[in-house]
Amino acid sequence: MNLRILSTRKEQQALLRKRVQRKVDLSRLGMVLLLVTVVVGLLTVSSFFSAVQAQTLHRYDISFDHAVHHEATIAVEFPNVDEQPLQVRMSRTSPGRYAIHNFAKNVYQVKAFDSQGNPLEVQRPNPQQWDVLGHDGFVRFEYTLFANRGDGTYSQVDESHAHLNIPATFVYARNYMHRPIELKVQVPEGSNWKVATQLKELDPSTFYAPNGYYFMDSPIEMSDYHLRERMVDGQLIQLALHTPASDSEVNAYFAKVMAIVEAQRDVFGELPEFDFGRYTFLSCYMPQASGDGMEHRNSTIVTNRKPMEEPLAETSIGTISHEFFHAWNVERIRPASLEPFDFEEANMSGALWFAEGFTSYYTNLILARAGIMTPEEYIQSLNRTLNYVMLSPGQDFFNPIEMSYRAPFVDAATAIDPDNNANIFISYYSYGSLLGLALDLKLRTETTQTLDDYMRTLWAQYGKNEQAYTLKDLEGTLAELAGDSLAQSFFERHIYNSDMPDMKELLSRVGVSLDLAAANAPYLGVSSRWNPASEAWELTSDPRKGSPAYVSGLNRGDLITSVAGLGLDAERSLDDVVSGRRVGQQLEVEYRRWGLPKSTTVVLQADPSMQASVMRRPSKEQKQAFDSWVPTKN
């Protein structure tokens, strides 16, 4: 999820109309001449441009003399500031994330100077902020940044690349986010680094953002990356891929990326109108990176901890599919609850089941439509979501809206105290994905519409003109498309409440069976691993509420030493002993907790895990419905 590029949507739309529709480059002489003619008449073009730049631009400079030690040296000039003191901050949030972060912890060697180069006093009113006192209307702020996590939120600097997420990298001046940004990049000498970003390129080392909001939403990958490009409907799609791979591997990978782009374009009927006519996939698949993906307005950053020697193959291709779908759903079809994006506090929305969840539904469906995944593989891929969501006790506690509200606690959030999320929380990604599947099947079998039609209609009503939506808007659009009865029933039962759709019945309509994975197979409802130090099987998850382990009082961390009088060892697992028993059987379990010996009785239940599969002999109607839903790629 990400923010708007301007502080208000009207400002954003005005800028995009000028920039995109008129194809005017703000950095070029033509635009300057137009502004001169309209605003100041008699001023020369060059003098006016210089005056405007001096008054409005915040200029950043970044270099990497100590890249091997994960350090970057950064300076920023804030001209024409009238606030005393100037409040300089690091963000606490990052576009696409919902939890609070402490990026300021990696900022040190802070210095500040006035326009004459005189040192200025710097105070710390809170952990995220530096107050610069006594300036003369100009502040140069310098610091060192430590950066060593390459993912969709943080930054990483080393001898192979500079992977920069802007909130984790650059400070900003509070109350001046409306000003344009110019970034100067000094790549290490002899590094062969190139710069990939959605920012406007002024020259190979200088980049421009229309304001601080756009700047914060514009990640950067600097490395000796592979570059592939293709024009689609008059716009440039780029892949900047930092990984060791042959040209043939990269070409094959890029072909899959473009198949995804075209399949998603077909869902909405058109590509978004990308700023500067360009969309960039920033992909970093290196052993020091961390697996992640994060969408942005005109780019996405995808990372993977891929070993150097591992073939490129289809690395993170599902993440590519998920993040590009966000170019429509969340970047432009955007919940009003995320407007405006707050860089100081957590951003909370009750619409993540749709913004993230429906996007997750399309992630693998698009891979199947693009021919990257077979229809049978796609159906198999549903099993994890179906089991996780339908069997979770979390539905007893929160509906999808309330699950979305919990994002600040779970979206890359960190805490040292345990939680009970195993029993009270269902990821809005998975919950929404199942709801997207259910709604698609209902539309396909009860109306003449599909979820594609719903997404396309939302695009026309809210995305293309970038008008933020509410939950009532989502319901209203569904009612327009499929009728009041279906829309009201779906939202009342499954969104405002937590009734689970009848997935077995819905899937059967399109020739997919949903049955027990192993009928009458016993289970405990908890995972375990051999702990060699304790010579026992350690419970490694919180038991699922209502499961045999839960009912018997077992808990995460318990060390199981024997079951039904049988001792356990590295070769005889807890699951091995349970699988040889029958449903309803009582088993005496001996275990240790806090070093004390304990025992309990477990009554085995049938494993509720389900398995979806394509029917061998579907009816003609079922087969037609399936082929329309997941067409075979010829």
C-alpha positions in Angstrom: 0.0 0.0 0.0 1.3 3.3 -0.7 0.8 7.0 -0.5 -0.2 9.7 -3.0 2.6 11.7 -4.6 1.1 15.0 -3.5 -0.2 16.3 -0.2 -3.7 16.4 -1.7 -5.2 14.4 -4.5 -6.3 17.5 -6.4 -2.6 18.7 -6.4 -1.6 15.2 -7.6 -4.1 15.1 -10.4 -3.2 18.6 -11.6 0.5 17.7 -11.7 -0.1 14.4 -13.6 -2.3 16.2 -16.1 0.4 18.7 -16.8 3.2 16.2 -16.8 1.7 13.1 -18.4 -1.1 14.3 -20.7 0.8 17.3 -22.1 4.0 15.2 -22.1 5.9 18.2 -20.6 9.2 17.6 -18.8 9.4 20.0 -15.9 13.2 20.0 -16.0 13.4 21.1 -19.6 13.6 24.6 -21.1 10.2 24.4 -22.7 8.3 24.2 -19.4 10.4 26.9 -17.9 9.7 29.1 -20.9 5.9 28.5 -20.4 6.1 29.4 -16.7 8.1 32.5 -17.5 5.6 33.6 -20.1 2.6 33.1 -17.8 4.1 34.2 -14.5 6.9 36.7 -14.9 6.9 37.8 -18.5 10.0 39.8 -18.7 12.4 37.6 -16.7 14.8 35.6 -18.8 14.3 31.8 -18.9 17.6 30.9 -17.2 17.3 33.5 -14.4 13.7 32.5 -13.6 14.5 28.8 -13.5 17.5 29.4 -11.2 15.4 31.5 -8.8 12.6 28.9 -8.7 15.0 26.1 -8.0 16.8 28.0 -5.3 13.6 28.8 -3.5 11.9 25.5 -3.6 14.3 22.5 -4.1 15.6 20.4 -1.3 18.9 19.0 -2.6 20.1 15.6 -1.4 23.6 14.1 -2.0 24.5 10.5 -1.2 27.9 8.8 -1.5 29.3 5.4 -0.6 33.0 5.6 0.4 32.5 3.0 3.1 30.1 0.7 1.3 31.9 -2.4 2.4 31.0 -1.4 6.0 27.4 -0.8 5.0 27.7 3.0 5.4 26.4 5.9 3.2 27.3 9.5 3.6 24.3 11.8 3.1 23.8 15.6 3.0 20.7 17.6 2.3 20.2 21.4 1.8 17.1 23.0 3.1 16.9 26.6 1.6 14.4 29.3 2.5 13.2 27.8 5.7 11.5 30.2 8.2 10.8 27.9 11.1 12.9 28.1 14.2 14.1 25.6 15.0 14.0 23.5 11.8 12.6 20.1 12.6 14.4 17.4 10.7 13.0 13.9 11.0 13.4 10.3 10.0 10.1 8.6 9.0 8.6 6.1 11.4 6.6 4.4 8.6 7.2 3.2 5.1 4.9 3.2 2.1 3.3 -0.2 1.8 3.9 -1.1 5.5 1.6 -0.4 8.4 3.7 -0.9 11.4 6.0 1.6 13.2 9.7 1.5 12.5 12.7 3.2 14.1 14.8 4.1 11.1 16.5 6.9 13.1 18.5 4.3 15.1 20.9 3.9 12.1 21.6 7.7 11.8 24.8 9.1 13.4 27.6 11.6 12.9 25.0 14.3 12.6 26.1 17.9 11.8 24.3 21.0 10.6 25.5 24.3 9.0 24.1 27.6 7.9 24.5 29.3 4.5 28.0 30.5 5.5 29.2 27.1 6.7 28.9 27.9 10.3 28.1 25.0 12.6 24.6 25.0 14.1 23.3 23.7 17.4 21.3 20.4 17.1 19.0 19.2 19.8 17.0 15.9 20.1 13.4 16.4 21.3 12.5 12.8 20.6 14.2 9.7 19.1 13.0 10.4 15.5 13.9 14.1 15.3 16.7 16.7 15.3 15.9 20.3 16.0 18.4 22.7 14.2 18.6 26.0 16.1 19.9 29.4 15.0 19.9 29.0 11.3 19.8 31.9 8.8 17.0 30.5 6.6 19.3 27.8 5.2 20.3 24.5 6.7 22.8 21.9 5.4 22.2 18.7 7.3 24.8 15.9 7.2 24.9 12.4 8.6 26.1 8.9 8.2 23.6 6.0 7.6 24.2 2.4 8.5 22.2 0.1 6.2 22.3 -3.6 6.0 18.9 -5.1 5.3 17.9 -5.4 1.7 14.1 -5.8 1.5 10.9 -3.8 0.8 11.2 -1.5 3.8 14.8 -1.1 4.9 18.0 -0.2 3.1 21.2 -2.1 2.4 24.7 -0.8 1.3 27.6 -3.1 0.5 30.2 -3.4 -2.2 27.7 -5.0 -4.6 24.9 -2.5 -4.4 23.0 0.3 -2.7 19.4 -0.8 -2.1 17.6 2.2 -0.8 14.1 2.5 0.5 13.7 6.3 1.0 12.1 6.5 4.5 14.9 4.3 5.8 17.6 6.4 4.1 16.8 10.1 4.0 15.7 12.6 6.6 13.1 15.2 5.7 12.1 18.7 7.0 8.8 18.6 8.9 6.2 20.9 7.3 8.1 21.2 4.0 7.1 17.9 2.4 5.4 19.9 -0.4 8.7 21.0 -1.9 10.4 19.3 -4.8 13.4 17.1 -4.4 16.7 16.8 -6.3 18.9 13.8 -5.5 22.6 13.6 -6.5 24.1 10.1 -6.5 27.8 9.5 -6.3 28.4 5.9 -7.2 31.7 4.3 -6.0 34.5 4.7 -8.4 35.0 1.6 -10.6 31.8 0.0 -9.4 29.9 -0.1 -12.7 26.8 0.8 -10.7 23.8 2.1 -12.5 20.7 3.7 -10.9 17.2 2.3 -11.3 14.3 4.2 -9.8 10.9 5.6 -10.7 12.3 9.1 -9.9 12.6 11.4 -12.9 16.1 11.2 -14.4 17.7 14.6 -15.0 21.0 13.1 -15.9 22.6 9.7 -15.1 23.5 10.8 -11.5 20.7 13.3 -10.7 17.1 12.6 -10.1 13.9 14.6 -9.4 10.7 14.1 -7.3 7.9 16.7 -7.5 7.6 16.7 -3.7 8.6 14.8 -0.5 5.6 12.4 -0.7 6.7 11.2 -4.1 10.3 10.9 -3.0 9.4 8.8 0.0 7.5 6.4 -2.4 10.4 5.9 -4.8 12.9 3.2 -3.9 16.3 3.0 -5.6 18.5 0.1 -6.7 22.1 0.9 -7.6 24.2 -1.9 -8.8 25.6 -3.5 -12.0 22.1 -4.9 -12.8 20.7 -6.6 -15.8 18.2 -4.3 -17.7 15.4 -5.4 -19.9 12.7 -3.1 -21.4 9.6 -3.4 -23.6 7.0 -1.0 -24.7 3.4 -2.0 -23.9 0.6 0.2 -25.1 2.9 3.2 -25.4 4.5 2.9 -22.0 7.9 1.5 -21.1 8.1 -1.6 -18.8 11.5 -2.1 -17.3 13.2 -4.9 -15.3 16.3 -3.9 -13.4 17.5 -7.3 -12.0 20.4 -7.5 -9.6 21.5 -11.1 -9.5 24.1 -13.4 -11.1 22.5 -14.9 -14.2 23.1 -15.5 -17.8 21.5 -13.4 -20.6 19.4 -16.3 -21.6 18.1 -16.8 -18.0 17.3 -13.1 -17.7 15.5 -13.1 -21.1 13.4 -16.1 -20.1 12.6 -14.4 -16.8 11.7 -11.1 -18.4 9.3 -13.0 -20.8 7.4 -14.3 -17.7 7.3 -10.8 -16.2 5.8 -9.5 -19.4 3.3 -12.3 -19.6 2.2 -11.2 -16.1 2.0 -7.6 -17.2 -0.2 -8.4 -20.1 -2.5 -10.8 -18.2 -3.1 -8.1 -15.6 -3.6 -5.5 -18.2 -6.3 -7.7 -19.6 -8.1 -7.8 -16.2 -8.5 -4.1 -16.1 -8.7 -3.4 -19.8 -5.7 -1.1 -19.8 -2.5 -0.1 -18.0 -2.5 2.7 -15.5 -1.0 5.9 -16.9 2.4 5.7 -15.3 4.2 8.9 -14.4 6.9 9.7 -17.0 5.4 6.9 -19.1 7.5 4.2 -17.3 7.1 1.4 -14.8 10.2 -0.3 -13.2 10.6 -3.7 -11.5 13.4 -3.3 -9.1 14.5 -6.9 -8.4 17.4 -7.9 -6.1 18.0 -11.6 -5.7 21.2 -11.9 -3.7 22.3 -14.0 -0.8 22.5 -11.0 1.5 19.0 -9.8 0.7 15.8 -10.7 2.6 12.8 -12.1 0.9 10.1 -9.4 0.4 8.1 -7.4 -2.1 6.7 -3.9 -1.9 4.6 -2.0 -4.3 5.0 1.7 -5.2 3.2 4.1 -7.6 5.3 3.4 -10.7 7.6 0.7 -9.5 7.9 -2.3 -7.2 10.9 -3.6 -5.2 11.2 -7.4 -5.0 14.0 -9.1 -3.0 15.0 -12.7 -2.5 17.8 -14.4 -0.5 18.9 -16.4 -3.5 22.3 -18.1 -3.3 24.8 -17.0 -6.0 24.9 -20.4 -7.7 21.2 -21.1 -7.7 19.5 -20.8 -11.2 17.3 -17.7 -11.7 14.4 -19.9 -12.9 11.1 -18.4 -11.5 12.6 -16.8 -8.4 10.0 -14.6 -6.7 7.7 -14.6 -9.8 4.6 -14.9 -7.6 5.8 -11.7 -5.7 6.2 -10.0 -9.1 2.6 -10.9 -9.9 1.3 -9.7 -6.5 3.1 -6.4 -6.5 2.3 -5.4 -10.1 -1.4 -5.9 -9.5 -1.1 -3.2 -6.8 -0.4 -0.7 -9.6 -4.1 -0.7 -9.9 -5.5 -2.1 -6.7 -4.2 0.1 -3.8 -2.0 2.5 -5.7 -4.8 4.0 -7.7 -7.9 2.1 -6.5 -7.1 3.4 -3.1 -8.9 3.1 0.3 -9.8 6.5 1.8 -8.7 5.2 5.1 -5.0 5.4 3.9 -5.3 9.0 2.9 -3.1 10.9 3.5 -0.2 8.6 4.3 1.3 9.4 7.7 5.1 9.2 8.1 4.9 9.7 11.9 2.2 7.3 13.0 0.9 3.9 12.0 -1.4 3.8 9.1 -4.6 1.8 9.8 -7.2 0.7 7.3 -10.2 -1.7 7.5 -10.0 -2.3 3.7 -6.8 -4.4 3.6 -8.9 -7.6 3.1 -9.7 -6.1 -0.3 -6.5 -4.0 -1.1 -4.1 -6.8 -0.1 -6.5 -9.9 0.0 -8.1 -9.5 -3.5 -4.6 -8.8 -4.9 -3.5 -12.0 -3.3 -6.3 -13.9 -4.9 -5.2 -12.7 -8.3 -1.5 -13.5 -7.6 -1.5 -17.1 -8.7 -4.6 -16.9 -10.9 -2.6 -14.5 -13.1 0.3 -16.9 -13.2 -2.1 -19.6 -14.4 -3.6 -17.3 -17.0 -0.1 -16.2 -18.1 0.9 -19.9 -18.6 3.5 -19.9 -15.8 1.4 -22.2 -13.7 -0.9 -25.0 -15.0 -4.6 -25.0 -14.1 -4.0 -28.1 -11.9 -1.0 -26.4 -10.2 -3.2 -23.4 -9.5 -5.9 -25.5 -7.9 -3.3 -27.1 -5.7 -2.0 -23.7 -4.7 -5.4 -22.9 -3.2 -5.1 -25.6 -0.5 -2.8 -23.6 1.8 -5.2 -20.6 1.9 -8.4 -22.8 2.2 -7.0 -24.7 5.2 -5.5 -21.8 6.9 -8.5 -19.5 6.7 -11.4 -22.0 7.0 -9.9 -23.9 9.9 -8.7 -20.9 11.9 -10.4 -20.1 15.1 -9.7 -16.4 14.4 -13.0 -16.0 12.7 -14.6 -16.3 16.2 -12.9 -13.1 17.2 -12.7 -10.7 14.3 -14.3 -10.1 10.9 -12.1 -9.2 7.9 -12.4 -5.4 8.6 -11.1 -6.0 12.2 -8.4 -8.3 10.9 -7.3 -5.5 8.7 -7.1 -3.2 11.7 -4.5 -5.4 13.2 -2.0 -4.7 10.4 0.2 -2.4 12.6 0.7 -5.3 15.0 1.7 -7.9 12.4 3.1 -6.2 9.2 6.8 -6.6 9.8 6.1 -5.3 13.3 8.6 -6.4 16.0 7.9 -7.1 19.7 9.5 -9.4 22.3 6.4 -10.4 24.2 4.4 -13.4 22.9 0.9 -13.0 21.3 -2.0 -15.3 20.6 -2.2 -14.6 16.9 -2.3 -18.3 16.1 -5.8 -18.5 17.6 -7.2 -14.9 17.1 -5.7 -13.6 13.9 -6.2 -14.5 10.2 -3.9 -12.7 7.8 -5.9 -10.2 5.7 -3.9 -11.4 2.8 -5.2 -14.9 3.1 -8.7 -14.0 4.4 -9.2 -11.6 1.6 -7.8 -14.0 -1.0 -10.4 -16.6 0.1 -13.2 -14.0 -0.1 -12.0 -12.9 -3.5 -12.2 -16.5 -4.7 -15.7 -16.9 -3.1 -17.0 -13.7 -4.7 -15.6 -14.6 -8.1 -17.2 -18.1 -8.1 -20.5 -16.6 -6.9 -20.5 -14.0 -9.7 -19.5 -16.5 -12.3 -22.3 -19.0 -11.4 -25.1 -16.7 -10.2 -24.7 -13.7 -12.6 -23.3 -12.9 -16.0 -20.4 -11.1 -14.3 -17.0 -12.1 -12.9 -14.6 -10.6 -10.4 -12.6 -9.2 -13.4 -15.7 -7.2 -14.2 -15.9 -6.0 -10.6 -12.3 -4.9 -10.6 -12.6 -3.3 -14.0 -15.7 -1.3 -12.8 -13.9 -0.2 -9.6 -11.0 0.9 -11.8 -13.3 3.0 -14.0 -15.1 4.5 -11.0 -12.3 5.0 -8.5 -8.9 4.1 -9.9 -8.6 5.9 -13.2 -9.6 9.2 -11.7 -7.9 8.4 -8.4 -10.9 9.0 -6.2 -10.5 7.2 -2.9 -13.1 4.6 -1.9 -14.9 3.6 1.3 -16.2 0.2 2.2 -19.7 1.3 1.3 -18.4 2.3 -2.1 -17.1 -1.3 -2.6 -20.5 -2.6 -1.6 -22.3 -0.1 -3.8 -20.3 -0.9 -6.9 -20.9 -4.6 -6.4 -24.7 -3.9 -6.1 -24.6 -2.0 -9.4 -22.9 -4.9 -11.1 -24.6 -7.9 -9.5 -27.7 -6.6 -7.8 -28.5 -5.4 -4.3 -29.4 -8.9 -3.0 -26.0 -10.5 -3.8 -24.0 -7.4 -2.7 -25.9 -7.0 0.6 -25.7 -10.7 1.5 -22.0 -10.9 0.7 -21.0 -7.8 2.7 -23.3 -8.5 5.6 -22.3 -12.1 6.1 -18.7 -12.2 5.1 -17.3 -8.6 5.5 -19.2 -7.0 8.4 -19.5 -10.4 10.0 -17.2 -13.4 9.9 -19.5 -16.1 8.4 -17.2 -18.3 6.3 -18.4 -18.9 2.6 -19.4 -22.5 1.7 -16.2 -23.1 -0.3 -17.0 -26.8 -0.9 -20.3 -25.9 -2.6 -18.8 -22.9 -4.5 -15.9 -24.8 -5.8 -18.0 -27.7 -7.0 -19.8 -25.3 -9.3 -16.6 -24.9 -11.4 -15.6 -28.6 -11.3 -13.3 -28.6 -8.2 -13.8 -30.9 -5.3 -12.9 -30.1 -1.8 -12.6 -33.1 0.5 -10.7 -34.2 3.6 -7.1 -34.7 2.7 -7.0 -37.9 4.7 -10.3 -39.2 6.0 -10.3 -40.4 9.6 -6.6 -39.6 10.1 -5.9 -38.5 13.7 -4.1 -35.3 14.5 -2.9 -33.3 17.6 -3.3 -29.7 16.2 0.3 -28.6 17.0 3.7 -28.7 15.3 6.8 -30.2 16.9 10.5 -30.7 16.4 13.2 -32.8 17.9 15.2 -30.9 20.6 18.5 -32.8 20.9 19.6 -30.8 24.0 16.5 -31.9 25.9 16.1 -35.3 24.1 12.4 -34.7 23.6 10.0 -33.4 21.0 9.4 -29.8 21.6 6.0 -28.2 20.7 6.9 -25.3 18.4 3.5 -23.7 17.8 0.6 -22.6 19.9 -2.0 -25.4 19.8 -5.0 -24.6 17.6 -8.0 -23.7 19.7 -10.3 -26.8 20.0 -7.6 -29.2 18.9 -6.6 -32.3 21.0 -3.4 -30.6 22.1 -5.3 -27.4 23.1 -8.1 -29.3 25.0 -5.5 -31.4 26.9 -3.6 -28.3 28.1 -0.5 -28.7 26.1 1.4 -25.5 25.1 4.2 -24.2 22.9 7.6 -25.1 24.5 6.4 -28.3 26.2 8.9 -31.1 25.8 7.1 -34.4 25.0 9.0 -37.4 26.3 6.5 -40.3 25.8 3.1 -41.1 24.3 1.0 -44.1 25.4 4.0 -45.4 27.2 6.3 -45.2 24.2 9.5 -43.3 24.5 10.3 -40.8 21.7 13.6 -40.2 20.1 15.0 -38.5 17.0 13.8 -41.4 14.8 10.4 -41.8 16.4 8.6 -38.5 16.1 5.4 -37.3 17.9 3.6 -37.4 14.5 4.7 -41.0 13.9 3.2 -42.2 17.1 -0.1 -40.3 16.6 -0.5 -41.3 12.9 -0.5 -45.0 14.0 -3.5 -44.5 16.3 -7.3 -44.1 15.6 -9.7 -41.1 15.9 -11.2 -41.1 19.4 -8.4 -43.0 21.1 -7.1 -41.6 24.4 -3.3 -41.3 24.8 -1.4 -40.6 27.9 1.2 -38.0 27.2 4.2 -37.3 29.5 6.1 -34.1 29.1 8.3 -31.5 30.8 7.4 -27.9 31.4 9.7 -25.4 33.1 11.8 -28.5 34.0 9.0 -30.2 35.9 7.6 -33.6 34.8 3.9 -33.5 33.9 1.3 -35.7 32.2 -2.1 -35.3 30.5 -4.6 -37.3 28.5 -5.1 -36.5 24.8 -8.2 -37.6 22.9 -7.4 -37.8 19.2 -9.6 -36.0 16.7 -9.9 -36.4 12.9 -7.5 -34.2 11.0 -9.7 -31.5 9.4 -7.2 -30.6 6.7 -8.8 -30.3 3.2 -7.6 -31.0 -0.3 -8.9 -29.2 -3.5 -8.5 -31.0 -6.8 -9.9 -30.8 -10.3 -12.8 -33.2 -10.8 -12.1 -36.2 -13.0 -15.5 -36.2 -14.6 -17.0 -32.8 -14.3 -20.3 -32.0 -16.0 -20.3 -30.0 -19.2 -21.4 -26.9 -17.3 -18.7 -27.4 -14.6 -16.0 -27.8 -17.3 -17.2 -24.7 -19.1 -17.1 -22.7 -15.9 -13.7 -23.9 -15.0 -12.2 -23.2 -18.5 -13.6 -19.7 -18.3 -12.2 -19.1 -14.9 -8.7 -20.7 -15.4 -8.2 -20.9 -19.1 -5.5 -23.2 -20.4 -2.7 -21.1 -22.0 -2.1 -22.2 -25.6 
